Amino acid sequence: MKTFIPLICSLFLIGCSESTSEQIPSSAEPKTAVEANTSTPEQKAPVTETATALPATSDDGGTLFTQKCASCHGAKGEKSALGKSAVIAEFSEQQVKDALRGYQTGTYGKEMKGLMQGQAKALNDAQIDALAKFISAL
C-alpha cells in the first residue's frame, strides 16, 4: 500500500499542473484576433491587452485559477482537493495569501503540503494577490 501512495501523488501532481494542450489554444486565439483586427488601429490596443492576460505568467486571478487551481479545487473552489484539503471558496483574501505564501516557505499545510508547495513556488507576489482576490470572491 505504501508503494502506491507516491505513485498516486505523482499522478495527481501531473493532473493538477498545467498541460501543453491548455496552452496551445490560448496562444493561438490571440494571434488570430490580432490578425483579424489589424485593419483598424483603435482595435489593436484592446487585443494586445487581452493577449497579455492569457499566458501562465499572467497576474489575472481568474486565468491563474483556471490554469493552476481548478483541476483539483473545482471551477468555483468548491471541492476539497483529494478529499483532504479545505474548501478554498470559503477562504478570505488574507487566508489565501497566508496559505500560498506559507506553502512557498514550507510553513503551511498538512497532508497536501508537498503537492501545494510545488504549485505555489512558481507564483510571484502579484499573482498571489490576484489569486487571493479572485478566490475570496468565489
C-alpha positions as CSV (number, residue, x, y, z in Angstrom):
1,M,0.0,0.0,0.0
2,K,2.8,2.4,0.9
3,T,4.3,1.9,-2.6
4,F,1.2,3.1,-4.2
5,I,0.9,6.4,-2.4
6,P,3.9,8.0,-4.2
7,L,2.5,6.8,-7.5
8,I,-0.9,8.3,-6.8
9,C,0.6,11.6,-5.6
10,S,2.7,11.7,-8.8
11,L,-0.3,11.2,-11.0
12,F,-2.3,13.7,-9.1
13,L,0.5,16.3,-9.3
14,I,0.6,15.7,-13.1
15,G,-3.2,16.2,-13.2
16,C,-3.0,19.4,-11.2
17,S,-0.3,21.0,-13.2
18,E,-0.6,22.9,-16.4
19,S,-0.6,20.9,-19.6
20,T,0.6,21.9,-23.1
21,S,-2.9,21.2,-24.6
22,E,-4.3,24.1,-22.5
23,Q,-1.6,26.5,-23.6
24,I,-1.9,25.8,-27.3
25,P,-5.5,27.2,-27.8
26,S,-4.7,30.1,-25.5
27,S,-1.7,31.2,-27.6
28,A,-3.5,30.5,-30.9
29,E,-6.5,32.6,-30.1
30,P,-4.8,36.0,-29.6
31,K,-2.8,35.6,-32.8
32,T,-6.0,35.1,-34.8
33,A,-7.6,38.0,-33.1
34,V,-4.7,40.3,-33.8
35,E,-4.6,39.3,-37.4
36,A,-8.3,39.9,-37.8
37,N,-8.1,43.3,-36.2
38,T,-5.1,44.7,-38.0
39,S,-7.2,46.8,-40.3
40,T,-8.4,49.2,-37.7
41,P,-5.8,50.9,-35.3
42,E,-8.2,51.5,-32.5
43,Q,-8.9,47.8,-32.1
44,K,-5.2,46.9,-31.8
45,A,-4.7,48.1,-28.2
46,P,-7.5,46.1,-26.6
47,V,-6.5,42.9,-28.4
48,T,-2.9,43.3,-27.2
49,E,-4.1,43.7,-23.6
50,T,-6.2,40.6,-23.9
51,A,-3.3,38.7,-25.4
52,T,-1.0,39.6,-22.5
53,A,-3.6,38.3,-19.9
54,L,-3.5,34.7,-21.2
55,P,0.0,33.3,-20.5
56,A,0.7,31.3,-17.4
57,T,2.8,34.2,-16.1
58,S,-0.4,36.3,-16.0
59,D,-1.4,38.4,-13.0
60,D,-5.1,37.8,-13.8
61,G,-6.6,35.8,-10.9
62,G,-9.3,34.1,-13.0
63,T,-6.8,32.9,-15.6
64,L,-4.3,31.7,-13.0
65,F,-7.1,29.9,-11.0
66,T,-8.3,28.1,-14.2
67,Q,-4.8,27.1,-15.1
68,K,-3.4,26.1,-11.7
69,C,-6.2,25.5,-9.2
70,A,-9.5,24.5,-10.8
71,S,-8.5,20.9,-11.7
72,C,-8.1,20.0,-8.1
73,H,-10.2,22.6,-6.2
74,G,-13.1,22.8,-8.7
75,A,-14.2,25.5,-11.1
76,K,-15.6,27.6,-8.1
77,G,-13.2,26.4,-5.4
78,E,-16.0,24.2,-4.1
79,K,-14.0,20.9,-3.8
80,S,-11.8,19.5,-1.1
81,A,-8.7,18.6,-3.2
82,L,-8.2,14.8,-2.9
83,G,-10.8,14.9,-0.1
84,K,-8.0,16.2,2.2
85,S,-7.9,20.0,1.8
86,A,-10.2,22.7,3.0
87,V,-12.7,24.1,0.6
88,I,-10.9,27.3,-0.6
89,A,-14.1,29.1,-1.8
90,E,-14.7,29.7,2.0
91,F,-11.3,31.4,2.4
92,S,-10.9,35.2,2.9
93,E,-8.4,37.0,0.8
94,Q,-5.9,37.1,3.6
95,Q,-6.3,33.4,4.3
96,V,-5.5,32.6,0.6
97,K,-2.4,34.9,0.7
98,D,-1.2,33.3,4.0
99,A,-1.7,29.8,2.7
100,L,0.0,30.3,-0.6
101,R,3.0,32.2,1.0
102,G,3.1,29.5,3.7
103,Y,3.2,26.8,1.0
104,Q,6.1,28.6,-0.7
105,T,8.2,28.7,2.5
106,G,7.1,25.3,3.7
107,T,5.5,26.7,6.9
108,Y,1.8,25.9,6.0
109,G,-0.1,22.8,5.2
110,K,-0.7,19.3,6.3
111,E,-1.2,16.3,4.0
112,M,-1.2,18.4,0.9
113,K,1.9,20.4,1.8
114,G,4.3,18.7,-0.7
115,L,1.9,18.9,-3.6
116,M,0.9,22.5,-3.0
117,Q,4.5,23.7,-2.4
118,G,5.3,22.8,-6.0
119,Q,2.2,24.7,-7.2
120,A,2.9,27.8,-5.1
121,K,6.6,28.2,-5.6
122,A,6.2,29.4,-9.1
123,L,3.9,32.3,-8.1
124,N,5.1,35.8,-7.6
125,D,3.5,38.3,-5.2
126,A,1.3,39.9,-7.8
127,Q,0.0,36.5,-8.8
128,I,-0.7,35.5,-5.2
129,D,-2.6,38.8,-4.6
130,A,-4.6,38.3,-7.8
131,L,-5.5,34.7,-6.9
132,A,-6.4,35.7,-3.3
133,K,-8.7,38.4,-4.6
134,F,-10.3,36.0,-7.1
135,I,-10.7,33.1,-4.8
136,S,-12.2,35.2,-1.9
137,A,-14.8,36.4,-4.3
138,L,-16.0,32.9,-5.4
